[in-house]
């Protein structure tokens, strides 16, 4: 069914319901109530099960939805946000350059614009949060987390093998930080010994059983 055919097949009240549904952030009951339907809770379910109404809602959502590429572009713009794009340096300080920012399509990076007795102040959206979301999308943090997990498993294995029990999470964090400092020092002096323990998988069964026995006091 074409776009025009779908709209013609909807009654005036159904069209109003679709508009109100999209404007009410998907609240069908409120949309049915504002469109003048009696028993809005019942009628909202009936309308949402109507194939023609459902197709028109889906068409409108797809028409206005933001594609994945645009999401990445806007997140990248936030991550690269530079206050210099929004101000103009003068001999006595600076002035806002919002017209220039709007002309190059960067006003969406502005989080807050306030005016007080001292003048205007501007705040941009958080670039670190945008970098975090981009890193998750590209899988950067997953690789980092796997590396940390391998490092912790290596520390745990060395402690079990060396019978350094019991140990706590704080002990592991301290050991990891100590090992990181040691590695930086080794790299700085070109003497990285490449301790294989950091790349170990997990603990073997005998070592794990020995750790459990030591904790419980069994011989």
C-alpha positions in Angstrom: 0.0 0.0 0.0 1.3 3.4 -0.9 1.8 6.3 1.5 -1.2 8.1 0.2 -3.3 5.0 0.2 -2.5 4.3 3.8 -3.4 7.8 4.9 -6.7 7.7 2.9 -7.6 4.4 4.5 -7.3 6.0 8.0 -10.2 7.8 9.5 -9.7 11.4 10.6 -9.7 10.3 14.3 -7.2 7.5 13.5 -4.9 10.0 11.8 -5.2 12.2 14.9 -4.3 9.1 17.1 -1.2 8.5 15.0 0.0 12.1 15.4 -0.7 12.1 19.1 0.9 8.7 19.6 4.1 9.9 18.0 4.0 13.2 19.9 3.4 11.4 23.3 6.5 9.3 23.0 4.6 6.1 22.2 2.0 6.4 24.9 -1.0 4.9 23.2 -3.5 5.4 26.0 -2.9 9.1 26.3 -3.0 9.4 22.5 -6.4 7.6 22.4 -7.7 9.8 25.2 -6.6 13.1 23.5 -8.0 11.9 20.2 -11.4 11.7 21.8 -11.9 7.9 22.0 -14.1 6.6 24.8 -12.5 3.9 27.0 -9.0 5.0 25.9 -7.2 2.0 27.5 -9.3 -0.5 25.5 -9.3 1.5 22.3 -5.6 2.1 22.4 -5.0 -1.7 22.3 -7.5 -2.0 19.4 -5.9 0.8 17.5 -2.4 -0.6 17.9 -3.6 -4.0 16.6 -5.0 -2.4 13.5 -2.7 -3.2 10.6 -3.2 0.0 8.8 -2.6 2.2 11.9 0.5 0.1 12.8 1.9 0.4 9.3 1.4 4.2 9.3 3.2 4.5 12.7 6.1 2.3 11.5 6.4 4.3 8.3 6.5 7.6 10.2 9.1 6.2 12.7 11.3 4.9 9.9 11.0 8.2 8.1 12.2 10.3 11.0 14.6 7.8 12.7 18.2 8.7 12.9 20.4 6.2 10.9 23.4 4.6 12.5 25.9 6.6 10.5 24.3 9.9 11.8 24.5 8.6 15.4 28.2 8.0 15.0 28.8 11.3 13.3 27.1 13.2 16.1 28.9 11.3 18.8 32.2 12.0 17.1 31.3 15.7 16.9 30.7 15.7 20.7 33.9 13.8 21.4 35.8 16.4 19.3 34.0 19.3 20.8 36.3 22.3 21.1 35.3 25.5 22.9 37.2 27.4 20.3 34.5 26.7 17.8 32.0 28.7 19.9 33.9 31.7 21.0 35.8 34.5 19.2 38.9 35.8 20.9 39.2 39.6 21.3 41.8 41.9 22.8 39.7 42.2 26.0 38.6 38.6 26.3 36.2 36.7 24.1 32.7 36.8 22.7 30.3 34.0 21.7 30.3 33.0 18.1 27.0 31.0 17.9 26.2 32.1 14.4 29.4 30.6 13.2 28.7 27.4 15.2 25.2 27.2 13.7 26.6 27.8 10.2 29.0 24.8 10.5 26.4 22.6 12.2 27.9 22.4 15.7 25.2 23.9 17.9 24.0 20.4 18.8 27.2 19.9 20.9 26.1 22.7 23.3 24.6 21.4 26.5 23.8 24.6 28.3 23.9 28.4 27.5 23.3 30.7 30.5 23.2 34.4 31.1 24.0 35.9 34.4 25.3 39.2 35.8 28.7 38.4 34.5 27.5 37.7 30.9 27.0 34.5 29.0 28.5 31.1 29.9 28.5 28.1 27.6 28.8 24.4 28.4 29.4 21.6 25.9 28.2 18.0 26.1 30.6 15.6 27.8 33.3 14.5 25.4 34.5 11.7 27.7 31.0 10.1 27.7 30.9 10.3 23.9 34.3 8.7 23.7 33.2 5.9 26.0 30.1 5.2 23.8 32.2 5.2 20.7 34.8 2.9 22.3 32.0 0.5 23.2 30.7 0.5 19.7 34.1 -0.2 18.2 34.9 -2.8 20.9 37.9 -0.9 22.2 37.0 -1.4 25.9 36.3 -5.1 25.4 39.9 -5.7 24.4 41.1 -3.7 27.4 38.9 -5.6 29.8 40.1 -8.9 28.4 43.7 -7.8 28.9 42.9 -6.8 32.5 41.2 -10.1 33.1 44.2 -12.0 31.8 46.5 -10.0 34.1 44.3 -10.7 37.2 44.2 -14.4 36.4 48.0 -14.4 36.1 48.3 -12.7 39.5 45.9 -15.2 41.1 47.8 -18.1 39.6 51.1 -16.9 40.9 49.7 -16.3 44.4 48.1 -19.8 44.5 51.3 -21.4 43.2 53.3 -19.5 45.8 50.7 -20.4 48.6 50.2 -16.6 49.3 46.7 -17.2 50.8 44.3 -15.9 51.7 44.2 -12.8 49.5 41.6 -10.2 48.8 40.5 -8.1 45.9 42.4 -5.2 47.4 45.5 -7.4 47.3 44.9 -8.1 43.6 44.4 -4.4 42.7 47.6 -3.5 44.6 49.5 -6.3 42.9 48.2 -5.2 39.5 49.3 -1.6 40.1 52.7 -2.7 41.3 53.1 -4.9 38.3 52.1 -2.1 35.9 54.7 0.2 37.5 57.3 -2.5 37.2 56.5 -3.0 33.5 56.7 0.7 32.8 60.1 0.8 34.5 61.3 -2.2 32.5 60.2 -0.7 29.2 61.8 2.6 30.1 65.2 0.8 30.6 64.6 -1.6 27.7 64.7 -4.6 30.1 61.1 -5.9 29.7 61.4 -9.5 30.9 58.1 -10.5 29.4 56.8 -12.3 32.5 54.6 -15.0 31.0 52.4 -15.0 34.1 50.3 -12.1 33.0 49.2 -14.0 29.9 48.2 -17.1 31.6 44.7 -18.5 31.2 43.2 -19.7 34.5 44.4 -21.9 37.4 44.8 -25.6 37.0 42.6 -27.9 39.0 45.3 -29.2 41.5 46.3 -25.6 42.4 42.7 -24.6 42.8 42.1 -27.5 45.1 45.2 -26.7 47.1 43.9 -23.1 47.5 40.5 -24.4 48.7 42.1 -26.8 51.2 44.4 -24.1 52.6 41.4 -21.8 53.2 39.4 -24.5 55.0 42.4 -25.8 56.9 42.1 -29.3 55.4 45.2 -31.4 55.0 
